[in-house]
């Protein structure tokens, strides 16, 4: 029997079934194992969960295994330009200290070199930015910490329904007209229409952002540059 097509995604992500299940927020691996062992198909609900966590994966491919696994970039919003070497891509760079409101201008080729970053091409094209972290609010001294000056690759979450955000084990860059923050979302309150933002550093208190004040939300994909202290 041939391998299930979902194995192609696991190979691409370099994850085993258990790690993949954990990345989706599942406490048990059965749901993924049952698909890989052909006991169940990929349901629309499972496909949506995967797509929420890995938005660069083609939703239709998740359901059928047909077509391209990775989404194509939108030629009208060419936010990522592959460089000739093929293993890297150029993305827009934004310093969160000097930016408020919406992020991304849409055409990275028109930006000065100081507003671009070359990063490993581990993701599909389209919708990516690199942002510089300002301050120590996400630094608690642990391995998960993000320190002042670190740079992370982020992907815009284009679903307009904030209540559908995959908040488990995920960090977000939230843009508002008053500024931009990188936080963990601790709660989505649908009754009072706010998200509760949490910092890793215990010196910083949780705070609320009203749905109506949110301009954009980006999912943090990976750290692309880490500040190293020699002290």
Secondary structure, DSSP 8 states (H G I E B T S, - for coil): ----THHHHHHHHT--HHHHHHHTT-S-SHHHHHHHTTSS---HHHHHHHHHH-TTB-HHHHHHS-S-SB----GGG--EEE-TTSSEEEEEEEEGGG--S----S-GGGS-GGGEEEEE--S-SSSEEEEE--SSTT--SSTT---TT-EEEEEE---S-GGG---TT-EEEEEETTEEEEEEEEEEETTTTEEEEE-SSTTS--EEEEGGGEEEEEEEEEEEE------
